[in-house]
Amino acid sequence: MIAPIPDVLIQPVVAAALAEDLGRAGDVTAQACIDADARLAATFGVRQSGTVAGLACARLAVLALDPSARFEVLAADGDRVEAGEVLARVEANARALLSAERTALNLLGRLSGVASLTRTYVDVIEGTGARIADTRKTTPGLRHLEKYAVRCGGGLNHRFGLDDAILIKDNHVAACGGVGEALKRARAAAGHLMKIEVEVDSLAQLEEALPHRPDVIMLDNFDLDDLAAAVRMAGGEVTLEASGGVNLQTVRGIAESGVQVISVGALTHSAAVLDIGLDAA
């Protein structure tokens, strides 16, 4: 069971998306063609197989324009679904429902696409013991929702922002003068609950990092032989995260190297929208 995001965190995103679509005068097509008190029943149906995420976005989009709408959810975020399945039924003021349609589908389709791609990666490495994680390569304003969708697909969340963990990247290392010096400074500044991760791009940098005992070491663009060597060098004393060059063709081999985590930017920056439609009942 995926812990849902509270509505209060979703509503601002939905409200901004509706405001963008409604513009300065509202839905002039619905106002011109549909009686003000007309009602419409419809279903949200999935047109291709995938994994669902974002049903609350669709519900809140409809309710924002018609608080009296009835929205019946028939699937749960994280469910695998097949083409033709109905995700939700809705009955609402017709003008309101059609005005909310695109916002609801944009968010539901986008998040379900992220969840579906994540699930594909998770399935490919099944049995290896490695886990798939996301990155900060997210759509501005949608990070918390896209990372929720990753969880719906069976993945892990990396840090949410710059403030919830120390992640020393290659440019930080360059600015500090070396991996060891960067880790010394990070350790001195970190509170007792703050994790420290450092990115390394060679076995030599890994060797330099290990005595400083960071919580996580990111192995950036290591080939399979070097990944296996890194796992042997670490000896299980630190979490190893592989990153860079990860796709559906390479991820199984990376997972079989023995690393614990594989971070994949594509989960959020390259996921295709899952095809979902709203059809009058």
N, C-alpha and C positions, 0 to 999 in steps of 0.2 A: 504494500500500500504506500503510495507516494504522498508524503505530507503536503497538503495544498498550500499555496501562497495565500495569505489573507486578502480578502477583497479590497481592503483599504490600500494595499500596495499595488493593486491592479487598476483600480478606478482612475487614477491620474493618467495612466497610459491610454486607457480607453477614451477618456474624456478628451484628451489632446487629439487623438486620431479622429474622433467624431467631429470635433471643431474644425479640423483641417478639411474634412470632407464636406461639411455643411456650409462652410464659407460664410458669406455675409448675409445670405438670404434664405438659407435652408434648402431643402430638397425641392426645387421648383418643379421637377417632373412629377413627384408624388403629389404635390399640392395641386397641380393642374389636372391630373388624371384620376385621382382617387378621392372618394367622398371622405369627409373629415372623420366620420364615425364608422367607416368600414372596418371590418375585422378580417384577418387572414390567418389561416393555419398553414404551417409549412414544416419541413423536416430538413435538418442538416445531415447530408449523406456523404459518405466517403466514396470516391470514384476510383481509388487504387489502394492496394494493400499498404499498410504502414503501421505506425505507432502513434497513438493520440496524445496530444498535449494542448492545453489552452482552452478547454471547454468553458472555464469561468470567464474568459475574455468575451466569448460569444454571448454568454448569458448576460454579462454586465452591459454589453453594448446594446442589447435589446431593452433591458430594464431601464437603462439611462434615458431612453426616448419614450418608453411606455412602462412606467412602474407597475401597472396592473397586469402586465403580460404574464402568461403561464409558460414556463420553460422547463421541460421535462428532460433530464439527462438520462440517456440510455446506455452510455459507455462511461468508462472512467479513464482519466489521464493515466498513461502507461499501458493501456490495453493495446494489444495487437489486433488489428481489424483488417477485414477483406473488402474488396470493392463491392459496393452495393449495400453495405451495412449502414443503418441509421444511427447517428450519434446522439441526436436530440430531436425532440418535437417542441414546437413553439406555436402559441396562439396569441396574437397581439393586434393592436391597432395597425391596420395595413400600411398607412403612411409611415408610422414609426418603424415597423419591421423592415420595410424596404429601404428606409433611410439608414438603418443600422446594418444592413446586409453586408456591405463591402468591408466595413471596419471589422465586423465579426469574422468574416471569412479570411480577411488578410491576416489577422492575428492567429486565428485557429490554424490556418494552413501553414503559416510560417513556423509556428511552434511545433506543430505535428511533423513538419519536415525535418526540423532539428532532432526531434525525438526519434524519428524513423532512421535517419542517418546514423545517429548514435547507436541505436539498436543493431544496425548492420555491423558496425565495428565491433561491438560487444560480442555478437554471435561469431564473428570470424576468429576471435582469439579465445573462444570458450575452451576451458580445460587447461589453459596455460598457467593460471594463477595471476596473470597480470590484469590490471584494470585500465580502462579508458577514461581519460580526463579531458576537460575542455581547457580553453585559454581565455584571455581577455580580448580576443579578436571577435568582438560582438558588435551588434548594431547599436549605435548610441541611443540611449533611452530605453533599450529593451534588454539590457544585460541580465537583470534579475529574472526576467521571463525566459530568456533563452537558456540561462543556466538551469532554471527549473525544468525546461524541456529536455536538457541533457540528462537530468536525474530520471525523468520519465522514461528515457531510452535505456536506462541501466548504467549510465556513466557517472563519473565523479566530477565534482566541481573543484577546479583549481581556485586560487584566490579570487575574490570578487573585485578587488580594487587595489590601489597602491597602499592602502592603509591597514590591511589585515594580515600581512605577512611580509617578511623581508625576502626579496628575490634579487640576488646580485647577478646581473646580466653582464655580457661581455664588455659593454661600454662602462659599466660601473668598475669592472676590474681594471680596464685601461686607465680610468680616471684616478684610481687608488694606487696604481703601480704594481698590481699583482693580486692573485687569488688569495694568498695568505693574508696580506694586509687588509683586503676588503673584508675578509671574515673576522679578523681581529676587531675591526671597527664595528662591524655588525653585532658581534657578541657583546661588546661593551655597551652598545646602545639599546639592545633588545630587552624588553621586559620578560618576566618569567613565563608568560603565556605566549610570547611571540616566537613563531617558528622562523627558521632561517634556511633558505635554499640558495645554492650557488650554481650558476651555469658554467660548465667547463667544455672545452672543445678539443681536448686531447687527453691521452692517458697521463701525460706529464702534469697537466693541470689537476687532474683527478688525484694524483699522488700528492700534490701540494695541498689539496683541500682536505684530504682525509684526516690528518692529525688535528684539525680544528673542529672536527665532529659537527658539521652542519646537520640539520635535521633531514635535508633532502639535497641530493646532487643531481642536477639536470645534465644529461649527456647529450650535447647538441650536435646533431648530424654525425654521429658515430656510425661506422659501418658495422656489419654483424660481427666480424671478428673482434673489433675493438669493444663492442658492447659485451661480448662474452668475457673478454679480458677484464673489463671494468667490474663485472659481477664478481669475478674471482678476486680481484684486488679489494673490493669492498667487504667481502666475506660476511655479508648479511648485517653489517654494523650500521648501515645507513640506508635510507630509502633511495633507490635509484629511479630516476624518471628519464625516459627516452623522449626526445623531441626532435623535430626536423626530418623532412623526407618521409613522413608517414602518410601512407595511403592504403587503400583496401588491398593492394597487391603486396605491399611490404609489411603490413602490420603484424601478420602472423609470425613471420620470421623474427621481427623485433621482440615480440612477446616471448618467443621460445628462447631468447637469449638469457632470460632470467631476471630482467628488470621488473620492478613491481608496478610501475605506472608508465603509461604512454600518453602524452598530451598531444591532442590533435586539434589544430586551429580550424580545420575544415568543418568540424561539427557545427560551428556557428557561422563561419564566413562563406561556406560553399554549399550549404544544405539547400536542396530544391524544395519548393513549397509542395506540401502534400495536396493533391487535388480533392477539394471538398466543395460541395455546392449546397445552396439553399433552394429547395423546390417546393412550390405550393402543393399542399396535400389535396 
